[in-house]
Amino acid sequence: MQSTAQTSSGSHIRPIGSIGVGEKIGFGLGDFACNLIYASLSTYLLFFYTNVFGLSAAAASLLFFVVRIVDAVTDPFLGFMIDKVDTRWGKYRPFLLFGAIPFAVLAVLCFTVPSFGGVGKLIYAYVTYILLSICYTSVNVPYGSLTAAMTNDQQESVSLTTFRTFLANIGQVVVAFFVPFLSDWLTESFGAATGWQLTMIVMGTLGGLLLWGCFATTHERVKVPASHTRIQVKDVFEQLANNRPLVVLCVFFFVIYGVKSIVSSTGIYYVTYYVGRPDLVKWYSLAGTLPALLFIPAIPWLAHRLSKFQLIILSISADIIGMAGLFLARPNWIVWIFVFRGIASIGNGMISAYMWALIPECVEYGEYKTNKRMSGVIYAIVGFVFKCGNALGGMIPGLILGATGYVANATQTDTALHGIVIATTVVPIIIYFIAIFSMKFYNLDKETYARISAELKERNAAEMEREAQAEREASQAVFVADESVATKEER
């Protein structure tokens, strides 16, 4: 099962456990592509709808809420359907090949102003955004599932996820700086509507090409018995009942992405009102991304030397230290504010890089327990959970700001400023302790996973051999039957 494989064209593929740097970079291009479009949507689509498209803030808010509900509900269903696919290109790579163009086109359509009336434009916005969300899931869930199909070596999974997270952060940096620069430049020449449309044509085209690059450079190596891929709806519930690491990881993802949503929502308030320097917002955002890029490559080295829980504690502690520094900093401590923001960024980046590497081993554990390999379903379940965390995290800052007397575009009271600081720092720190506590119940340490993985490989190899023998016997029976018919006809 771990011998060197061959593609359909006969070209050499590295075996499990020795994936080359080129293929790891190619794998990371998939998240680079997804972030170019997804980060553009999450950062700029609301502004586009209200300031360019012409929707009211209330209509746009309702639209976002409806799309989130549809997106969350469709995730498990799409994951179930994805796991039932099997082609000559593999189970998951075809979604990158055939999803690239619809993904890019729908991204452009979302940032296009149609020549419709008010109701027509609103319907257009709903249709294009919902279709894009479904298309994103149809690309992103198979992309995430690809990790468990490329390798069942835990250290290799960490390495793949590190490349993925690094390039995803590069994509976020590109969106943070390149998109507003390009849209402003094109708006000056063509107007806001055309300027944004052209900007997304550039981003969509680049994203589509990167998805094709990911498809072309990656390979699905892990082979499992055919019976393990015959999935029914009841298997999903059996998975949740027997896969304790998955349930714990879902709680962890829910909490971590809740924190991410809070931090991303409150940063602009912290810099604009507490620090009093709205001109520094973009640099504060950059400080939340770039320092992480320097430390993310160290994750495989750390994962090799630390236990899973130790690495999680180290990562979360760095984020907590950074947030505590932001809580204690005075508004005029500009340099220290950026230092603390950078420290928090390092911790957050390390968490992001490592947590995704734990999903493939949950896939393996689930297969070990249930004899069903459900990569697509598991990634979709995690996607559903972290989207719920994002949604809840997005609500918390608004509740705190409202309770402490925040008034938009006005001089804030001391109570409101205190609320901003609390929402930015104290609330995420408290929530982080829930994440730490939840991972105490994660029962897959390195030794246990290594034992389970080895047993699963032996069991699957024996089962695949039995399946192959049954196929050979069936083919022989057909051949004998055909020979018998031919002999009778000759007589």
RAHU-V336582 format. One record per pair of residues at least 6 apart in sequence whose C-alpha atoms are under 7 Angstrom apart, sorted by sequence separation. I is the first residue (numbers start at 1). J is the second residue. D is the distance in whole Angstrom. If there is no record, write none. Layout:
i->[I	I]
j->[J	J]
d->[D	D]
//
This chain:
i->[6	7	49	50	85	151	271	272	367	406	5	6	50	114	240	271	366	5	187	303	329	4	5	186	271	4	5	147	271	363	405	406	4	49	326	363	404	405	3	183	363	404	2	183	268	2	46	326	110	325	363	401	404	183	182	323	110	322	401	109	110	322	400	401	179	322	323	106	322	321	400	319	320	107	318	319	106	318	319	397	318	319	103	318	319	316	103	315	103	315	315	316	315	312	99	95	96	95	95	92	92	287	291	295	299	92	288	292	296	92	284	287	288	291	292	296	287	291	275	289	274	275	288	292	296	53	78	71	75	79	63	67	71	150	37	150	151	152	149	150	151	149	150	149	113	112	111	112	111	368	108	111	364	108	107	108	327	108	107	327	105	326	104	104	324	323	104	104	101	100	320	100	100	30	96	97	96	246	245	97	96	169	93	243	243	166	239	242	257	261	265	90	166	239	254	258	262	266	250	253	254	257	258	261	262	31	35	39	253	257	261	17	162	254	255	258	259	16	28	32	36	40	162	250	254	258	262	17	24	28	31	32	35	36	39	27	31	35	162	308	25	29	32	17	24	28	32	36	52	52	159	158	228	229	274	228	229	84	155	228	84	270	269	270	266	267	266	263	37	36	37	259	37	36	34	33	33	255	33	33	256	30	255	29	30	29	252	29	30	29	252	26	27	251	252	26	165	248	26	27	162	248	26	161	248	23	248	23	161	158	161	245	245	158	245	157	16	148	147	1	145	145	142	145	141	144	225	224	141	225	141	225	83	83	83	82	83	80	79	80	79	76	79	76	75	76	75	72	72	1]
j->[12	13	55	56	91	157	277	278	373	412	12	13	57	121	247	278	373	13	195	311	337	13	14	195	280	14	15	157	281	373	415	416	15	60	337	374	415	416	15	195	375	416	15	196	281	16	60	340	125	340	378	416	419	199	199	340	128	340	419	128	129	341	419	420	199	343	344	128	344	344	423	343	344	132	343	344	132	344	345	423	346	347	132	347	348	347	135	347	136	348	350	351	351	351	139	138	139	139	142	142	143	338	342	346	350	145	341	345	349	146	338	341	342	345	346	350	342	346	331	345	331	332	345	349	353	113	138	133	137	141	126	130	134	219	107	220	221	222	220	221	222	221	222	222	193	193	196	197	197	456	197	200	453	200	200	201	421	204	204	425	204	425	204	205	425	425	207	208	208	208	429	211	212	143	211	212	212	362	362	215	215	289	215	365	366	293	366	369	386	390	394	220	296	370	385	389	393	397	382	385	386	389	390	393	394	164	168	172	386	390	394	151	296	388	389	392	393	151	163	167	171	175	297	385	389	393	397	153	160	164	167	168	171	172	175	164	168	172	299	445	163	167	170	156	163	167	171	175	192	193	300	300	371	372	417	372	373	229	300	373	231	420	420	421	423	424	424	424	203	203	204	428	207	207	207	207	208	431	210	211	435	210	435	210	211	211	435	213	214	214	438	213	214	438	439	214	353	438	217	218	353	439	218	353	441	217	442	218	356	354	357	442	443	357	444	357	221	360	360	223	375	376	376	379	376	379	460	460	379	463	380	464	374	375	376	376	377	376	376	377	377	377	380	380	380	381	384	384	387	461]
d->[5	7	6	6	6	7	6	4	5	6	7	6	6	7	7	6	7	5	4	7	6	6	7	5	7	6	6	7	6	7	7	5	4	7	6	7	6	5	6	5	6	5	6	5	6	6	7	6	7	6	7	7	6	6	6	7	6	4	6	7	6	6	6	6	7	5	6	6	4	7	7	6	7	7	6	4	6	6	7	6	7	4	7	5	6	6	6	4	7	7	6	7	6	7	6	7	6	6	7	5	7	7	6	7	7	7	6	5	6	6	7	6	6	6	4	6	5	6	4	6	6	7	5	5	7	6	7	6	7	7	7	6	6	6	7	5	6	7	5	5	6	6	6	5	6	7	6	5	5	6	6	7	7	5	7	6	6	7	6	6	7	7	4	6	7	5	7	6	6	5	6	6	7	7	6	6	6	6	6	6	6	7	6	7	5	6	6	7	6	5	7	6	6	7	6	4	5	7	6	7	5	5	5	5	6	6	6	6	5	5	5	7	6	7	6	6	6	5	5	5	5	6	6	6	4	4	6	6	6	4	7	5	6	7	7	7	5	6	7	7	6	7	7	6	6	6	5	6	6	6	6	6	6	6	6	4	6	7	7	5	7	6	7	7	7	7	5	6	7	6	7	5	7	6	7	4	7	7	6	6	7	6	6	6	5	7	5	7	5	6	6	6	5	7	7	5	5	6	5	6	5	7	7	6	7	5	6	6	6	7	6	5	6	5	7	6	7	5	7	7	5	6	6	6	6	7	6	6	6	6	6	5	6	7	5	6	7	6	4	5	4	6	5	5	5	6	6	5	7	7]
//
